[in-house]
Amino acid sequence: LSPQSFQGSHGRAYLFNSVVNVGCGPAEQRLLLTGLHSVADIFCQSCKTTLGWKYEQAFESSQKYKEGKFIIEMSHMVKENGWD
């Protein structure tokens, strides 16, 4: 996916097809800005910080494209080790 801006719990976020080095918590239903979804929090495998969530199921047909994808909040994206 090309970077597309989304709203996370704490500000701007991005939707990703896949992520690495994250763990996944249990799924739960949440009423988000775009409707009811089944989501699971995702966290850093190293420090255990919650980074965002994984869309397990979308209950509205217009939101089905999010299923199986991940939201990571901008506040948790850190530039380290000199990458650009």
Biopython code that builds the backbone (N, CA, C, O; Angstrom):
import numpy as np
from Bio.PDB.StructureBuilder import StructureBuilder

atoms = [
    (1, "LEU", "N", (0.834, -1.191, 0.000)),
    (1, "LEU", "CA", (0.000, 0.000, 0.000)),
    (1, "LEU", "C", (0.868, 1.240, 0.000)),
    (1, "LEU", "O", (1.917, 1.277, 0.642)),
    (2, "SER", "N", (0.436, 2.229, -0.705)),
    (2, "SER", "CA", (1.118, 3.509, -0.592)),
    (2, "SER", "C", (0.697, 4.121, 0.736)),
    (2, "SER", "O", (-0.404, 3.855, 1.217)),
    (3, "PRO", "N", (1.554, 4.933, 1.333)),
    (3, "PRO", "CA", (1.204, 5.512, 2.630)),
    (3, "PRO", "C", (-0.121, 6.260, 2.550)),
    (3, "PRO", "O", (-0.313, 7.138, 1.708)),
    (4, "GLN", "N", (-0.996, 5.903, 3.415)),
    (4, "GLN", "CA", (-2.307, 6.520, 3.478)),
    (4, "GLN", "C", (-2.519, 6.925, 4.924)),
    (4, "GLN", "O", (-2.300, 6.117, 5.826)),
    (5, "SER", "N", (-2.934, 8.142, 5.160)),
    (5, "SER", "CA", (-3.082, 8.617, 6.520)),
    (5, "SER", "C", (-4.375, 8.106, 7.147)),
    (5, "SER", "O", (-5.446, 8.174, 6.543)),
    (6, "PHE", "N", (-4.255, 7.599, 8.353)),
    (6, "PHE", "CA", (-5.383, 7.127, 9.142)),
    (6, "PHE", "C", (-5.328, 7.789, 10.501)),
    (6, "PHE", "O", (-4.346, 8.446, 10.845)),
    (7, "GLN", "N", (-6.385, 7.613, 11.269)),
    (7, "GLN", "CA", (-6.436, 8.151, 12.623)),
    (7, "GLN", "C", (-6.244, 7.006, 13.602)),
    (7, "GLN", "O", (-7.022, 6.052, 13.611)),
    (8, "GLY", "N", (-5.205, 7.099, 14.429)),
    (8, "GLY", "CA", (-4.980, 6.113, 15.480)),
    (8, "GLY", "C", (-5.606, 6.593, 16.777)),
    (8, "GLY", "O", (-6.292, 7.615, 16.798)),
    (9, "SER", "N", (-5.375, 5.870, 17.845)),
    (9, "SER", "CA", (-5.906, 6.269, 19.156)),
    (9, "SER", "C", (-5.291, 7.577, 19.634)),
    (9, "SER", "O", (-5.933, 8.358, 20.337)),
    (10, "HIS", "N", (-4.025, 7.811, 19.241)),
    (10, "HIS", "CA", (-3.288, 8.979, 19.735)),
    (10, "HIS", "C", (-2.771, 9.855, 18.607)),
    (10, "HIS", "O", (-1.704, 10.456, 18.730)),
    (11, "GLY", "N", (-3.511, 9.935, 17.512)),
    (11, "GLY", "CA", (-3.078, 10.804, 16.422)),
    (11, "GLY", "C", (-2.924, 10.056, 15.108)),
    (11, "GLY", "O", (-3.477, 8.974, 14.914)),
    (12, "ARG", "N", (-2.155, 10.665, 14.211)),
    (12, "ARG", "CA", (-1.986, 10.149, 12.864)),
    (12, "ARG", "C", (-1.357, 8.752, 12.857)),
    (12, "ARG", "O", (-0.513, 8.428, 13.693)),
    (13, "ALA", "N", (-1.787, 7.944, 11.901)),
    (13, "ALA", "CA", (-1.292, 6.565, 11.800)),
    (13, "ALA", "C", (-1.273, 6.165, 10.335)),
    (13, "ALA", "O", (-1.837, 6.851, 9.482)),
    (14, "TYR", "N", (-0.614, 5.039, 10.052)),
    (14, "TYR", "CA", (-0.545, 4.517, 8.694)),
    (14, "TYR", "C", (-0.993, 3.062, 8.667)),
    (14, "TYR", "O", (-0.827, 2.324, 9.639)),
    (15, "LEU", "N", (-1.566, 2.666, 7.532)),
    (15, "LEU", "CA", (-2.037, 1.303, 7.317)),
    (15, "LEU", "C", (-0.974, 0.528, 6.543)),
    (15, "LEU", "O", (-0.481, 0.997, 5.517)),
    (16, "PHE", "N", (-0.621, -0.664, 7.038)),
    (16, "PHE", "CA", (0.390, -1.508, 6.416)),
    (16, "PHE", "C", (-0.175, -2.880, 6.091)),
    (16, "PHE", "O", (-1.035, -3.391, 6.807)),
    (17, "ASN", "N", (0.316, -3.480, 4.999)),
    (17, "ASN", "CA", (-0.061, -4.845, 4.645)),
    (17, "ASN", "C", (0.586, -5.856, 5.583)),
    (17, "ASN", "O", (-0.023, -6.869, 5.928)),
    (18, "SER", "N", (1.821, -5.579, 5.993)),
    (18, "SER", "CA", (2.529, -6.502, 6.881)),
    (18, "SER", "C", (3.473, -5.713, 7.780)),
    (18, "SER", "O", (3.876, -4.594, 7.463)),
    (19, "VAL", "N", (3.808, -6.318, 8.895)),
    (19, "VAL", "CA", (4.738, -5.710, 9.858)),
    (19, "VAL", "C", (5.669, -6.807, 10.360)),
    (19, "VAL", "O", (5.365, -7.993, 10.230)),
    (20, "VAL", "N", (6.788, -6.415, 10.925)),
    (20, "VAL", "CA", (7.738, -7.384, 11.478)),
    (20, "VAL", "C", (8.044, -7.026, 12.926)),
    (20, "VAL", "O", (7.890, -5.881, 13.351)),
    (21, "ASN", "N", (8.478, -8.027, 13.664)),
    (21, "ASN", "CA", (8.889, -7.851, 15.062)),
    (21, "ASN", "C", (7.787, -7.304, 15.951)),
    (21, "ASN", "O", (8.048, -6.527, 16.868)),
    (22, "VAL", "N", (6.552, -7.712, 15.677)),
    (22, "VAL", "CA", (5.441, -7.320, 16.541)),
    (22, "VAL", "C", (4.694, -8.560, 17.008)),
    (22, "VAL", "O", (4.630, -9.575, 16.315)),
    (23, "GLY", "N", (4.135, -8.445, 18.200)),
    (23, "GLY", "CA", (3.244, -9.472, 18.737)),
    (23, "GLY", "C", (1.820, -8.974, 18.619)),
    (23, "GLY", "O", (1.578, -7.792, 18.375)),
    (24, "CYS", "N", (0.887, -9.882, 18.793)),
    (24, "CYS", "CA", (-0.524, -9.563, 18.607)),
    (24, "CYS", "C", (-1.305, -10.020, 19.833)),
    (24, "CYS", "O", (-1.177, -11.164, 20.268)),
    (25, "GLY", "N", (-2.107, -9.130, 20.381)),
    (25, "GLY", "CA", (-2.951, -9.470, 21.516)),
    (25, "GLY", "C", (-4.256, -10.113, 21.060)),
    (25, "GLY", "O", (-4.425, -10.396, 19.874)),
    (26, "PRO", "N", (-5.176, -10.345, 21.989)),
    (26, "PRO", "CA", (-6.458, -10.949, 21.637)),
    (26, "PRO", "C", (-7.348, -9.966, 20.881)),
    (26, "PRO", "O", (-7.292, -8.759, 21.118)),
    (27, "ALA", "N", (-8.160, -10.483, 19.980)),
    (27, "ALA", "CA", (-9.081, -9.634, 19.212)),
    (27, "ALA", "C", (-10.262, -9.216, 20.089)),
    (27, "ALA", "O", (-10.721, -9.969, 20.948)),
    (28, "GLU", "N", (-10.735, -8.001, 19.847)),
    (28, "GLU", "CA", (-11.934, -7.506, 20.529)),
    (28, "GLU", "C", (-12.668, -6.569, 19.596)),
    (28, "GLU", "O", (-12.071, -5.989, 18.689)),
    (29, "GLN", "N", (-13.955, -6.420, 19.818)),
    (29, "GLN", "CA", (-14.736, -5.513, 18.988)),
    (29, "GLN", "C", (-14.597, -4.092, 19.512)),
    (29, "GLN", "O", (-14.713, -3.836, 20.710)),
    (30, "ARG", "N", (-14.343, -3.169, 18.573)),
    (30, "ARG", "CA", (-14.240, -1.740, 18.933)),
    (30, "ARG", "C", (-15.010, -0.923, 17.917)),
    (30, "ARG", "O", (-15.005, -1.214, 16.721)),
    (31, "LEU", "N", (-15.667, 0.098, 18.417)),
    (31, "LEU", "CA", (-16.352, 1.048, 17.545)),
    (31, "LEU", "C", (-15.354, 2.153, 17.222)),
    (31, "LEU", "O", (-15.058, 2.995, 18.069)),
    (32, "LEU", "N", (-14.836, 2.150, 15.994)),
    (32, "LEU", "CA", (-13.858, 3.137, 15.544)),
    (32, "LEU", "C", (-14.571, 4.206, 14.726)),
    (32, "LEU", "O", (-15.779, 4.121, 14.507)),
    (33, "LEU", "N", (-13.830, 5.206, 14.277)),
    (33, "LEU", "CA", (-14.425, 6.292, 13.492)),
    (33, "LEU", "C", (-15.121, 5.776, 12.239)),
    (33, "LEU", "O", (-16.081, 6.381, 11.762)),
    (34, "THR", "N", (-14.630, 4.650, 11.704)),
    (34, "THR", "CA", (-15.184, 4.109, 10.451)),
    (34, "THR", "C", (-16.147, 2.954, 10.696)),
    (34, "THR", "O", (-16.478, 2.223, 9.763)),
    (35, "GLY", "N", (-16.601, 2.776, 11.932)),
    (35, "GLY", "CA", (-17.575, 1.734, 12.224)),
    (35, "GLY", "C", (-17.034, 0.653, 13.141)),
    (35, "GLY", "O", (-15.934, 0.765, 13.682)),
    (36, "LEU", "N", (-17.828, -0.395, 13.303)),
    (36, "LEU", "CA", (-17.473, -1.496, 14.189)),
    (36, "LEU", "C", (-16.472, -2.430, 13.513)),
    (36, "LEU", "O", (-16.678, -2.855, 12.375)),
    (37, "HIS", "N", (-15.386, -2.746, 14.224)),
    (37, "HIS", "CA", (-14.354, -3.640, 13.722)),
    (37, "HIS", "C", (-13.945, -4.599, 14.838)),
    (37, "HIS", "O", (-14.091, -4.292, 16.021)),
    (38, "SER", "N", (-13.436, -5.757, 14.446)),
    (38, "SER", "CA", (-12.767, -6.654, 15.377)),
    (38, "SER", "C", (-11.275, -6.399, 15.181)),
    (38, "SER", "O", (-10.741, -6.615, 14.093)),
    (39, "VAL", "N", (-10.605, -5.940, 16.236)),
    (39, "VAL", "CA", (-9.189, -5.578, 16.143)),
    (39, "VAL", "C", (-8.405, -6.217, 17.282)),
    (39, "VAL", "O", (-8.961, -6.552, 18.328)),
    (40, "ALA", "N", (-7.101, -6.379, 17.058)),
    (40, "ALA", "CA", (-6.192, -6.891, 18.082)),
    (40, "ALA", "C", (-5.027, -5.920, 18.200)),
    (40, "ALA", "O", (-4.408, -5.562, 17.198)),
    (41, "ASP", "N", (-4.729, -5.497, 19.418)),
    (41, "ASP", "CA", (-3.581, -4.606, 19.620)),
    (41, "ASP", "C", (-2.301, -5.314, 19.192)),
    (41, "ASP", "O", (-2.146, -6.519, 19.392)),
    (42, "ILE", "N", (-1.382, -4.546, 18.597)),
    (42, "ILE", "CA", (-0.063, -5.077, 18.246)),
    (42, "ILE", "C", (0.977, -4.347, 19.086)),
    (42, "ILE", "O", (0.818, -3.171, 19.413)),
    (43, "PHE", "N", (2.042, -5.063, 19.427)),
    (43, "PHE", "CA", (3.067, -4.492, 20.305)),
    (43, "PHE", "C", (4.452, -4.906, 19.843)),
    (43, "PHE", "O", (4.627, -5.935, 19.191)),
    (44, "CYS", "N", (5.434, -4.086, 20.192)),
    (44, "CYS", "CA", (6.835, -4.355, 19.880)),
    (44, "CYS", "C", (7.284, -5.608, 20.624)),
    (44, "CYS", "O", (7.088, -5.719, 21.834)),
    (45, "GLN", "N", (7.890, -6.558, 19.895)),
    (45, "GLN", "CA", (8.382, -7.789, 20.526)),
    (45, "GLN", "C", (9.484, -7.488, 21.540)),
    (45, "GLN", "O", (9.652, -8.229, 22.509)),
    (46, "SER", "N", (10.230, -6.412, 21.326)),
    (46, "SER", "CA", (11.358, -6.084, 22.196)),
    (46, "SER", "C", (10.927, -5.390, 23.482)),
    (46, "SER", "O", (11.192, -5.873, 24.582)),
    (47, "CYS", "N", (10.254, -4.241, 23.325)),
    (47, "CYS", "CA", (9.940, -3.420, 24.501)),
    (47, "CYS", "C", (8.497, -3.544, 24.970)),
    (47, "CYS", "O", (8.137, -3.003, 26.016)),
    (48, "LYS", "N", (7.664, -4.255, 24.201)),
    (48, "LYS", "CA", (6.257, -4.515, 24.547)),
    (48, "LYS", "C", (5.355, -3.288, 24.483)),
    (48, "LYS", "O", (4.226, -3.328, 24.973)),
    (49, "THR", "N", (5.832, -2.197, 23.885)),
    (49, "THR", "CA", (5.008, -1.003, 23.709)),
    (49, "THR", "C", (3.909, -1.274, 22.685)),
    (49, "THR", "O", (4.176, -1.841, 21.625)),
    (50, "THR", "N", (2.690, -0.878, 22.989)),
    (50, "THR", "CA", (1.593, -1.008, 22.032)),
    (50, "THR", "C", (1.815, -0.009, 20.902)),
    (50, "THR", "O", (2.000, 1.184, 21.144)),
    (51, "LEU", "N", (1.796, -0.507, 19.663)),
    (51, "LEU", "CA", (2.101, 0.314, 18.491)),
    (51, "LEU", "C", (0.862, 0.709, 17.697)),
    (51, "LEU", "O", (0.867, 1.721, 16.997)),
    (52, "GLY", "N", (-0.173, -0.071, 17.802)),
    (52, "GLY", "CA", (-1.387, 0.145, 17.021)),
    (52, "GLY", "C", (-2.249, -1.090, 17.115)),
    (52, "GLY", "O", (-2.387, -1.673, 18.190)),
    (53, "TRP", "N", (-2.846, -1.506, 15.975)),
    (53, "TRP", "CA", (-3.685, -2.697, 15.996)),
    (53, "TRP", "C", (-3.749, -3.364, 14.639)),
    (53, "TRP", "O", (-3.383, -2.786, 13.616)),
    (54, "LYS", "N", (-4.226, -4.599, 14.661)),
    (54, "LYS", "CA", (-4.467, -5.369, 13.443)),
    (54, "LYS", "C", (-5.976, -5.471, 13.256)),
    (54, "LYS", "O", (-6.709, -5.779, 14.196)),
    (55, "TYR", "N", (-6.433, -5.211, 12.035)),
    (55, "TYR", "CA", (-7.845, -5.387, 11.716)),
    (55, "TYR", "C", (-8.110, -6.865, 11.454)),
    (55, "TYR", "O", (-7.640, -7.408, 10.454)),
    (56, "GLU", "N", (-8.844, -7.509, 12.324)),
    (56, "GLU", "CA", (-9.204, -8.911, 12.133)),
    (56, "GLU", "C", (-10.450, -9.020, 11.259)),
    (56, "GLU", "O", (-10.507, -9.850, 10.352)),
    (57, "GLN", "N", (-11.453, -8.176, 11.536)),
    (57, "GLN", "CA", (-12.710, -8.225, 10.777)),
    (57, "GLN", "C", (-13.343, -6.847, 10.746)),
    (57, "GLN", "O", (-13.354, -6.127, 11.745)),
    (58, "ALA", "N", (-13.866, -6.494, 9.589)),
    (58, "ALA", "CA", (-14.640, -5.255, 9.431)),
    (58, "ALA", "C", (-16.088, -5.667, 9.196)),
    (58, "ALA", "O", (-16.353, -6.587, 8.422)),
    (59, "PHE", "N", (-17.014, -5.001, 9.851)),
    (59, "PHE", "CA", (-18.414, -5.393, 9.759)),
    (59, "PHE", "C", (-19.181, -4.608, 8.692)),
    (59, "PHE", "O", (-20.325, -4.935, 8.375)),
    (60, "GLU", "N", (-18.546, -3.574, 8.144)),
    (60, "GLU", "CA", (-19.173, -2.808, 7.062)),
    (60, "GLU", "C", (-18.440, -3.127, 5.765)),
    (60, "GLU", "O", (-17.210, -3.169, 5.734)),
    (61, "SER", "N", (-19.194, -3.349, 4.701)),
    (61, "SER", "CA", (-18.594, -3.777, 3.430)),
    (61, "SER", "C", (-17.557, -2.787, 2.908)),
    (61, "SER", "O", (-16.570, -3.195, 2.295)),
    (62, "SER", "N", (-17.766, -1.492, 3.142)),
    (62, "SER", "CA", (-16.815, -0.489, 2.642)),
    (62, "SER", "C", (-15.474, -0.539, 3.374)),
    (62, "SER", "O", (-14.504, 0.071, 2.923)),
    (63, "GLN", "N", (-15.406, -1.250, 4.486)),
    (63, "GLN", "CA", (-14.184, -1.310, 5.292)),
    (63, "GLN", "C", (-13.470, -2.656, 5.186)),
    (63, "GLN", "O", (-12.439, -2.850, 5.830)),
    (64, "LYS", "N", (-13.988, -3.581, 4.398)),
    (64, "LYS", "CA", (-13.431, -4.936, 4.294)),
    (64, "LYS", "C", (-11.973, -4.944, 3.828)),
    (64, "LYS", "O", (-11.226, -5.867, 4.155)),
    (65, "TYR", "N", (-11.564, -3.926, 3.070)),
    (65, "TYR", "CA", (-10.178, -3.871, 2.560)),
    (65, "TYR", "C", (-9.154, -3.812, 3.688)),
    (65, "TYR", "O", (-7.982, -4.114, 3.461)),
    (66, "LYS", "N", (-9.563, -3.434, 4.893)),
    (66, "LYS", "CA", (-8.640, -3.320, 6.025)),
    (66, "LYS", "C", (-8.349, -4.662, 6.693)),
    (66, "LYS", "O", (-7.376, -4.780, 7.438)),
    (67, "GLU", "N", (-9.169, -5.665, 6.438)),
    (67, "GLU", "CA", (-9.013, -6.944, 7.123)),
    (67, "GLU", "C", (-7.630, -7.543, 6.885)),
    (67, "GLU", "O", (-7.161, -7.621, 5.750)),
    (68, "GLY", "N", (-6.985, -7.966, 7.974)),
    (68, "GLY", "CA", (-5.654, -8.546, 7.895)),
    (68, "GLY", "C", (-4.529, -7.531, 7.823)),
    (68, "GLY", "O", (-3.359, -7.909, 7.769)),
    (69, "LYS", "N", (-4.866, -6.244, 7.822)),
    (69, "LYS", "CA", (-3.850, -5.180, 7.741)),
    (69, "LYS", "C", (-3.619, -4.569, 9.124)),
    (69, "LYS", "O", (-4.348, -4.843, 10.078)),
    (70, "PHE", "N", (-2.581, -3.733, 9.201)),
    (70, "PHE", "CA", (-2.115, -3.214, 10.482)),
    (70, "PHE", "C", (-2.085, -1.690, 10.495)),
    (70, "PHE", "O", (-1.711, -1.062, 9.504)),
    (71, "ILE", "N", (-2.479, -1.102, 11.613)),
    (71, "ILE", "CA", (-2.345, 0.340, 11.849)),
    (71, "ILE", "C", (-1.173, 0.537, 12.807)),
    (71, "ILE", "O", (-1.129, -0.075, 13.874)),
    (72, "ILE", "N", (-0.226, 1.391, 12.424)),
    (72, "ILE", "CA", (0.845, 1.785, 13.340)),
    (72, "ILE", "C", (0.798, 3.305, 13.461)),
    (72, "ILE", "O", (0.773, 4.024, 12.462)),
    (73, "GLU", "N", (0.787, 3.770, 14.692)),
    (73, "GLU", "CA", (0.702, 5.198, 14.942)),
    (73, "GLU", "C", (2.045, 5.888, 14.699)),
    (73, "GLU", "O", (3.102, 5.369, 15.056)),
    (74, "MET", "N", (1.976, 7.066, 14.086)),
    (74, "MET", "CA", (3.184, 7.851, 13.769)),
    (74, "MET", "C", (4.056, 8.074, 14.993)),
    (74, "MET", "O", (5.282, 8.075, 14.884)),
    (75, "SER", "N", (3.452, 8.261, 16.144)),
    (75, "SER", "CA", (4.224, 8.549, 17.355)),
    (75, "SER", "C", (5.145, 7.393, 17.736)),
    (75, "SER", "O", (6.065, 7.576, 18.533)),
    (76, "HIS", "N", (4.907, 6.193, 17.169)),
    (76, "HIS", "CA", (5.743, 5.034, 17.478)),
    (76, "HIS", "C", (6.739, 4.711, 16.371)),
    (76, "HIS", "O", (7.481, 3.733, 16.466)),
    (77, "MET", "N", (6.758, 5.530, 15.325)),
    (77, "MET", "CA", (7.724, 5.319, 14.242)),
    (77, "MET", "C", (8.936, 6.196, 14.520)),
    (77, "MET", "O", (8.844, 7.424, 14.531)),
    (78, "VAL", "N", (10.061, 5.552, 14.743)),
    (78, "VAL", "CA", (11.279, 6.266, 15.131)),
    (78, "VAL", "C", (12.354, 6.013, 14.087)),
    (78, "VAL", "O", (12.571, 4.875, 13.669)),
    (79, "LYS", "N", (13.026, 7.080, 13.668)),
    (79, "LYS", "CA", (14.144, 6.949, 12.738)),
    (79, "LYS", "C", (15.405, 6.686, 13.556)),
    (79, "LYS", "O", (15.827, 7.521, 14.357)),
    (80, "GLU", "N", (15.997, 5.519, 13.342)),
    (80, "GLU", "CA", (17.223, 5.144, 14.050)),
    (80, "GLU", "C", (18.199, 4.526, 13.063)),
    (80, "GLU", "O", (17.820, 4.146, 11.955)),
    (81, "ASN", "N", (19.444, 4.430, 13.466)),
    (81, "ASN", "CA", (20.489, 3.751, 12.693)),
    (81, "ASN", "C", (20.746, 4.402, 11.338)),
    (81, "ASN", "O", (21.288, 3.751, 10.444)),
    (82, "GLY", "N", (20.374, 5.661, 11.161)),
    (82, "GLY", "CA", (20.734, 6.415, 9.976)),
    (82, "GLY", "C", (19.953, 6.113, 8.711)),
    (82, "GLY", "O", (20.359, 6.559, 7.638)),
    (83, "TRP", "N", (18.843, 5.374, 8.784)),
    (83, "TRP", "CA", (18.079, 5.129, 7.567)),
    (83, "TRP", "C", (17.264, 6.349, 7.197)),
    (83, "TRP", "O", (16.889, 7.143, 8.059)),
    (84, "ASP", "N", (16.994, 6.495, 5.918)),
    (84, "ASP", "CA", (16.230, 7.663, 5.439)),
    (84, "ASP", "C", (14.886, 7.243, 4.924)),
    (84, "ASP", "O", (14.105, 8.084, 4.480)),
]
sb = StructureBuilder()
sb.init_structure("model")
sb.init_model(0)
sb.init_chain("A")
sb.init_seg("    ")
for serial, (resi, resn, name, xyz) in enumerate(atoms, 1):
    if name == "N":
        sb.init_residue(resn, " ", resi, " ")
    sb.init_atom(name, np.array(xyz, "f"), 0.0, 1.0, " ", f" {name:<3s}", serial, name[0])
structure = sb.get_structure()
